[in-house]
Amino acid sequence: MDTQLRFVSRRVLSFVVAILISFISFAQEKTVTGKVVHQQTNEPLPGVTVNVKGTDRNTVTGADGSFSISVPNDKAVLVFSYSGFASYETGAAQSGPYNITMTPGVNKLDEVVDTVQLKDAILRELLYR
């Protein structure tokens, strides 16, 4: 009978410890919200990718530029990226909504177009010799 009581006590203790650990890890999670706008026009930017650096957690801003993403803790870093704009990184320690301003940057699409045009020119030269 004594062994059976010890076995049940250990199981109850293990269950309580597991519950406490899950509460502690859940308490560290937080949701970060905010809005992303264009630096020059202050217009909302829909479709901006918001990523928690070093994880597979990401989201995309809505039509009004707003976003909401869960981060593991206050030390997390958010990375904002959008085609034609410079990437932006910020810590997740701030409380309250984030107001992110994206700055237009070098558009890498021009380099892709130039490469494709060069490839087409080389192919034409080889085919029509």
C-alpha positions in Angstrom: 0.0 0.0 0.0 2.9 2.3 0.9 4.5 1.9 -2.6 1.2 2.5 -4.3 0.8 5.8 -2.4 4.3 6.9 -3.3 3.6 6.1 -7.0 0.5 8.2 -7.0 2.2 11.0 -5.1 5.0 11.1 -7.7 2.6 11.1 -10.6 0.6 14.0 -9.0 3.9 15.9 -8.3 5.0 15.3 -12.0 1.7 16.6 -13.2 1.8 19.8 -11.1 5.4 20.5 -12.2 4.4 20.0 -15.9 1.5 22.5 -15.4 3.8 25.0 -13.8 6.4 24.8 -16.6 3.7 25.3 -19.2 2.4 28.4 -17.4 5.9 29.8 -17.2 6.6 29.2 -20.9 3.2 30.6 -21.9 3.8 33.7 -19.8 6.9 34.5 -21.8 5.0 34.6 -25.1 3.6 37.9 -26.2 1.7 39.3 -29.1 3.2 42.4 -30.9 0.9 44.6 -33.0 1.4 47.7 -35.1 1.2 49.4 -38.4 3.7 49.8 -41.3 3.7 53.0 -43.4 5.7 54.5 -46.3 8.3 57.0 -45.1 7.5 59.7 -47.7 3.7 59.4 -48.1 2.8 58.0 -44.7 0.4 55.7 -46.6 -0.1 52.2 -45.1 1.9 49.4 -46.8 0.0 46.2 -47.3 1.9 43.0 -47.9 5.0 43.8 -45.8 6.6 40.6 -44.4 7.1 40.6 -40.7 9.4 37.9 -39.4 10.7 37.0 -36.0 14.4 36.7 -36.6 15.9 33.2 -36.3 12.5 31.5 -36.3 9.9 30.4 -38.8 7.3 32.8 -37.3 6.1 35.4 -39.8 3.0 37.3 -41.0 2.1 39.8 -43.6 0.6 43.3 -43.1 -3.1 43.7 -44.0 -4.6 46.2 -46.4 -4.4 48.9 -43.8 -0.7 48.1 -43.0 -1.5 46.5 -39.7 0.1 43.4 -38.3 0.0 41.1 -35.3 2.6 38.4 -34.5 3.4 36.2 -31.5 7.0 36.5 -30.2 8.7 34.1 -27.8 10.0 36.9 -25.5 11.1 40.5 -25.2 14.6 39.7 -26.6 13.1 38.7 -30.0 13.9 40.8 -33.1 11.3 41.7 -35.7 12.5 42.0 -39.3 10.3 43.9 -41.8 10.9 43.4 -45.5 9.1 44.7 -48.6 10.1 44.7 -52.3 11.7 48.0 -53.2 12.3 49.1 -49.6 15.2 48.8 -47.2 14.7 46.0 -44.6 14.1 47.2 -41.1 14.8 45.5 -37.8 13.6 46.3 -34.3 13.5 44.7 -30.9 10.2 43.3 -29.5 10.6 44.8 -25.9 8.4 47.8 -26.6 4.9 47.7 -25.1 2.0 49.0 -27.0 1.6 49.1 -30.8 4.6 49.6 -33.1 4.6 52.3 -35.7 7.1 51.2 -38.4 8.2 53.5 -41.2 9.7 51.8 -44.3 12.2 53.7 -46.4 12.4 53.1 -50.2 15.6 51.4 -51.1 17.5 50.2 -54.1 15.2 48.0 -56.2 17.0 44.7 -57.0 14.4 44.1 -59.7 16.4 46.4 -62.1 19.4 44.1 -61.8 17.3 41.0 -62.7 15.8 42.8 -65.7 19.3 43.8 -66.9 20.5 40.2 -66.6 17.6 38.8 -68.5 18.1 41.4 -71.3 21.8 40.5 -71.5 20.9 36.8 -71.7 18.4 37.4 -74.5 20.9 39.5 -76.4 23.5 36.7 -76.2 21.0 34.1 -77.3 20.0 36.2 -80.3 23.6 36.7 -81.3 24.2 32.9 -81.2 21.0 31.9 -83.0 21.2 34.4 -85.8 24.9 34.1 -86.8 
